[in-house]
Amino acid sequence: MLLDTSISAGHNLQQNTGDRTEDSTISLYRSPLVADMGSFPIVLLCILLLFVPLVRTQNFVGLPTTVTLPQSSPQGTLVYKFTLDNCGSNNPTVAINSVSPSTTFFNNPTLTTSGLLTYDLQITLSSTVDLNAYSVNQYTLNITATCGNVTIDGQLFVKVSSTSNVPQCVPGFSSQAGDTVQVYSNIPASSVIYTVVLRQPNNAPITYTITQPVSSVFTISSNGEVMVPAAGFTNVLKTYQLKILVVDSLGNNCTGTLNVNVLPVTTTSINITMASKAVTITENGGPNYFVTILQAQGSSNIVYEMITPTTAYYIQPGTGTIRTSYNLDLEKTPGLAFTSLQVRAYDMYQRSYSATATVNITVLDVNDIAPSCSPAVFTTAVPETTPINQLLVSFTCTDPDVNSTKLTYSIIPNANSLYSFRMSGSQLLVNQTLTYDSAEMASLNFQYAATVVVSDGGSPPLITNIPVFVTVTPVNQYPPVCNGPFVYSVNENAPFGTVVGQVNGTDADYKFNNVEFSIQGGTNPPAFYINPRNGEVHLLGPLDYETTTTYSLKIQVVDLNNDIKPDPENQKTTFCTITINVQDYNDNPPFCTPPYYLTTIYSTLSTTANVQSLNCKDNDVTSVLTYTIVGGDTNNRFYMNGNSVRHNPFSYNNNGINDPLTFELLVLVTDSTNPPQYSTTATVIVNVVPWTTTQPTTTSTTTTPQKQTRIVYGTVTYWQPDVWFMVVLTITGLLLLGGLALLAWKLTKGCTICSSGAQEATQPLLKDSSLTGVDRAAEVPKDPPPEQPPNKEKKDIAPLSPLSLQFDGRAQDPVTGREYLFNSHTGERRWL
């Protein structure tokens, strides 16, 4: 049985202590000593349990924490419940040490015992409570408990909410004593004697019900107006106590008490000129605003008082003037739109002498509050591709004035947002394409600013300005564009790193021209490199015009970071092709094929004929070759005509300059007249065969003039000789003809011998042309063979030779007797 008690105590201890005590209890309960030992361990365990509270820690259970209260919470509202645990003192004290910000809204915690060493605490709102979240939205309560010699501190954070779903009855009406109103028994039936006023009523509609007494003679309207019974009052002194329940549409409620004191009326001679009076005033007239004045007759000591309880109006006792107590604002207190006041005039020395009057006051609304809009300031960020007519925001605006009027909306742009937006009712729409890609927008941080003007229809109209700030975010819309030039030139001897040109790539997206360049493909190894940021093309490797004259490079242009966030997938790419022409540079020497020439000519070769043409070239296509004889030109007998060797007349006469038979000409071939200049040499060996001839006759063509018809008149004279003279002349002619015939026979016989000798003289010229000029010169023509008789049946056939093709006849000069060869076509002669 003792063991059971220990277990039960352990459970209680577990429930009322913290984690540390729970662990201690479990360890005692599960100790193996309890199961193995006798009654002594059980007694020892009970003794230990008695001392356990002595080692436990005193603390607040549930603190620190944060609670939330609506600002409409009335006095006595429970703020928070918590526990003081492990306090061994019989009389602990708990108090709110301080409140920040300082206030008297909170009562000190009430303390009740809930168990062994445990006390329940609760904090409530005091009678001075008036929470307002717009003034203070959080209070910090520092709570101190004194438990014997131990002091315990805790904190409670109370947040005040600005919204509440509970109807807020005014403090006087909702107090325990309630509110009191006095009326005279002669008050007209169904007159309003009291109006239930709520602070910040929510969740309309609100219903008002008289709950006590159950069958009350009083009635209450839907606006909370308590009215006199339909049968009126009897002329007796009587007091009624009414319990009124206020319920909103969500079922939240508050209750209040109304005490109605009915006073008897004594018939007097005092009367009021107008027993019922209707007055109309405007709101916001301020305090002490004149409403109306009552006038009573029948006594000189008349005093006026207001029977209807109200705080909005007061009456001057001596004059009967009714004025406002404070500034009437229908927006804050809509119930002030109509008020029915009961006013009594009585004799100050004989109160029973009195008269009553009813004053119905109607308060007209004044357009004094500008429209209220949500949001009050509109800021947003939209992409620059936002389409036209896109809805940006729909404003929710109301007119707080009681007589709410229709609201109108308009927009006032600034210089940069002109025509960018428009209003459609309360909706703000995009009117034209928004741009991000301009330097002007960059200077404005890419933000459009405008003002939406909301105007009510009151008189005078009031307006509310709503600032609008629309920030445009970038969108990568445009691909890069390549602009010329697309053709560049570079000298083939340009050094490494030479700037060949610059690719002009532009991008219309801001930041403008933020592009990256790269070469796609190209040569291997690459000959060029492009700067990825500025598009400069640099020379990377050596160039050889003779190998490659033109390079075609495909340039990729990619835009960078033109979105609100870098988006590689949305990058836009453009390809453009540039051409780089390599300019030739003289870096190759000329060469001749072959470098050695051997030729044989006759000394009679025409000076206008080419002795030898050189076949020389240069890999540099822009090179212009020049030829100059720099060696071996003895007696200056040769000169260059372009790439051909020509000669001047030779001299092989013994009595003059004797030219050599072999010339070894050294020809210098250069490729430029300006540096750099490269050259080579070619060797031309010319073997000259001496030969003599006359100068060829110059033939001239006689131009036959065109015959023209001409009539010539002349006198013809004739001679008629004698007969003897004609006979002598005939004989002389015959003799002359005979002599000529004999001479012709002789000449014909001599020419036959000459022709035979000419064939023998030309035999050395028919030798093999492969002999050198020296060999040919050394070979002397042999003596002609003895004359052979002519063979009429068989003619001698002379072998063909170059000389025979040049000279087709042989003759003897009749003056000098020397023989010579001649060309019957050209007239050229050569002495033998």
Salt bridges, closest charged atoms under 4 A:
ASP130 OD1 - ARG199 NH1 3.95
GLU305 OE2 - ARG344 NH1 2.11
GLU305 OE2 - ARG351 NH2 2.75
GLU536 OE1 - HIS538 NE2 3.37
ASP659 OD2 - ARG637 NE 2.76
GLU779 OE2 - LYS767 NZ 3.53
GLU819 OE1 - ARG810 NH2 2.51
